[in-house]
Structures are given as C-alpha cells and as structure tokens.
Amino acid sequence: MSDIESLILNHLSTSPSARIDDTLKWSASSNLEHNAVIGAVKSLSVEAYVSATELKTEHYSMSSEAEDIIANGSQEFAVVSALIESGASGMSIPELMGAVGKDVYKIGFGKCMKNKWAKKTGDTLIALKVKGDVTDETRDHLNALKQAKGDVTATDDAADVVLDDAAITALKRRKLITLVTQHYLAVSRGKDYAPKRQKRAADLTKEMLDSGDWTTTPFKPYNFATVGEKVGGGYLHPLLKVRAEFRKILMQMGFQEMPTNKWVESSFWNFDTLFQPQSHPARDAHDTFFIKEPASTVSVPEEYYERVKAMHEVGGAGSIGYRYDFKREEAFKNLLRTHTTAISSQMLYRLANQKGGFTPKKYFSIDRVFRNETMDATHLCEFHQVEGLVADYDLSLGDLIGTIETFFNKIGITQLRFKPAFNPYTEPSMEIFGYHPDLKQWTEIGNSGMFRPEMLAPMGLPKNVRVIAWGLSLERPTMIKYRIKNIRDLFGHKVEMARTRTAPICRFDAVA
C-alpha cells in the first residue's frame, strides 16, 4: 500500500461520516500532487475501500495583457483619454501613436471608434466625449473578476460592476481571459472500507493449496460475465486482396496456376530459353541481382541446352540466330528471377515433352520478381508480376487481343488500346494501355506478344503450335484500386499496419 493510500484511509478513519470534500484542496493542504491522489483514490475504489464522486469547478484565468489592463487601463481608454486631453483641435494619427504607443493604438483606436468615443475629420481625430463621461469598463470587468478569483458566480450582483454574459464574451473574444476547468473528487468510505488495505491475490497458486493459505487469503473478485478482449485476427495485405481476385478471375477463364515458389533461377531459364542474347543489357549486374553463393546452377536438361545453344549461335525455324559464341558459364549463372516468364519456359518445355505429346493449355502466375532498379514513388527492386499464356494450335494476334480484353473487362477496364512494341522473346509484341478515369488519361497497364519460333522450336513443340502471352504488375492496379500514390506506402518496411487492417475488400465490377 502506498503512502498516499494510507493517508486517505487514515483521514477517513476518524469517524464513519469522515470524508474528503475536495481532493484539490486536500492535496494542497497535505502537500501532495493532485494527480497522485486521484490515482490512489481510483485504486482504492476498485476494491470498494472508498467511494468517489467526480466533480468539477470552473474559473477564468487572466492573460498577461489582462493584468496590464488592470494595472494601467485598457487600450481604448488610453486612446480616448489622449484625444480628450488634446481638446477640440484633436490629434493626427502619428501624434496619437506617439502619445499612447503603436501597440496601444492598434487595439485601442478600433475599439474607441466602435464605442463612438471619437470621430475622424480628414486626417484629424477628435474626441466626442469629455473627461468624466467615459468609464473604463474593460478594466472594471477584469478587476471584478480578479477580486472574485476568476469565479463569475462569486461576483456581487448588487455591485456597481455587473459581469453578465455579454461582458464575459467580450473579454474572451479579446483573449483576455480563458476558462479553466478543474476536475476533482469527493471521497467517502466504501462498503468494504478498512483502515488498512490488504493486498488481494489474483490467482490461486499451487503453494496456496499446499499450505492451506487459500482459505484465509482474500481474492480479487472475478467477473465471469465480462466480454473478453477482442481477438486480433490476421489481415490480408491489399496486394494479397487484389491477387486473390485476379486468381479467381483467371481460374474462371480456365487458366491453371503455375508453380512459382522458386525465386532463384539460372540464367539459362531466365534468359537463354527465351532467346535473349547473352550480351543483352538486361543481363548486366546493374539490372539483375546475381547470386554469390551458389553462383552457378548444378544442371539443366542437356539435350535442350544444346538446342538452345544452336538456336543462339546459328539459328533455326527461319532465323539466322545471333551468331555469337554461346557460353556455358554465362548460362549457368544463378540470379533472382527478373520475370515469371522463366517459369513459363519451363512449363512449356514440360508440355512439349510430356507423355502422350503436346496438349493445349492455359497457364497463369502471380508472384514476386526482382530487378536492380532505382527506387522511387513508382519503382521498387522487387514487385509482383501477373502473367498469363495460352498454348494451342494456330493461335493468332486476334486471339491474344481477345484474351486480354476478356481479362481486363472482368476487372472493369473496358477502354483498351494496343501499341506495337519490341520484346526479345515475342514477335509481334504489343504494349497495353487502359484509360484511367481518375487521371483522365491513357496509362500503360501491361505488355503482351506471341512467343517467337526461336523460343518454341528448341522445346520440341509442334510447328503449328503458337503461344500468346501477356503480363502486368500487381502493384499498379492495387495502387489505383486503393488510391495509393507512393508504392512505398503499399509494399516495404514503410507500410502502415493500420492500412492493412482497414483496407476494404477488393472487388472488381465485371463488364459483359
């Protein structure tokens, strides 16, 4: 038990009717901090040692300007007094400012004119009152309030100066007084009062049972009807909400999800199988994260490797290739995948070499990729790529455009444009643009194309099999959906956990 609790209980022990009427005054008389007394009273009231009633008192405190007015008079009274002293000839504004001071003039002149104590004739100010006709009401009101110690209810209504609501409002408007509210407690004995507080146990322990102390130990009361603390369940990140919606849409379109849980890939699958030359700038360290340990992959399908190498060096399927020396050590370098198309090439290779031969398929993936980019409001070193592909006989560019339009219509984007582009492993290639209704402009939202024969032929796919593919980032539609301007507020260590908890569910209105 604390010393303050002991003092409170001792004060109440003098008689059953003993009480503390005002903890503010009692704290001051006992030389104690009021907040500490309040804390002790609340602690005692929990176990019904005391009963407390919350009360409050209000009074007005005065500003330093108010204290100056009480000592020297108000600004408006100083101005009118100076004008009265100047007589019928009046004073110019510079003369008045010199007489009363610039600060007093700024406040007092306007009040003086509002009270019709003076008039302005040309550049001259003339008093409309004579000495004795004007009383300094502001000073009188402040004096009366000070004598009442800031308590309006303590002022004498029969006195010469009456502090009515209008007077108080005027003083507050001039910021001369401020209403101060003080909370305090009235304390009396509680139903379980005792002169000394006995500590109550919160738990029944093995030691109490062994010794038998549980029979005499007082316990804190248990409230079995109280509602338990709300269980904080998990919350899906906005990216995962959009990802789940995209997965549902793609599966409804008949796509099958590819296994993309392997972030580390070899350069062979990430670049070479896509017919991307080993001298391509994207394969430099300033664009790609290479792995130091293990720096190289263990193996790749050897017969497939030889066909890919031949396609790069001498060409095939109507192509002359790149005509350079294909290096094994370059192909075996490990890296953090720069796109999920590395998985697409593996799935197509398996599809071409499965038992029973090729069968048409629709694949998709939504997973993380890594690129060595300069980070800013719209770019990170890691992001999520949405990719879809269709492998079937005799597909055309029209099939690609139709598939893309179907997907984007399902997420509510109906205005699409396609622009010719270049990609190392697709031909023809197209950039996808969608109209942004908030920005009122066309925005690039994805890329697409048909995989080149130089990529498909080494896999062993039939000659008339075509593969159409398209992709976009997951972050951009998520930022648009949740009105997020900076990608670092969506993904990374700067993300606010509150945003994850409060982000609404993701729903896209499909357009037929």
Secondary structure, DSSP 8 states (H G I E B T S, - for coil): --HHHHHHHHHHTT-TT-EES-HHHHHHHTT--HHHHHHHHHHHHHTTSEEEEEEEEEEEEE-HHHHHHHHH--HHHHHHHHHHHHGGG-EEHHHHHHHH-HHHHHHHHHHHHHTTSEEEETTEEEESS-TTS---HHHHHHHHHHHTTT-GGGS-TTSSS---HHHHHHHHHTTSEEEEEEEEEEEEE-TT--SS----BSS--HHHHHHTGGGT--B----TTS-----------HHHHHHHHHHHHHHHTT-EE------EEEHHHHTGGGT--TT-GGGSTTTS-B-STT-B-S---HHHHHHHHHHHHT-BTTB----S---HHHHTBEEE-S-THHHHHHHHHHHHTSTT----EEEEEEEEEE------SS--SEEEEEEEEEEEET--HHHHHHHHHHHHHHTT---EEEEEEEETTEEEEEEEEEEETTTTEEEEEEEEEEE-HHHHGGGT--TTEEEEEEEEESHHHHHHHTT---GGGTSSTT--HHHHHH----------
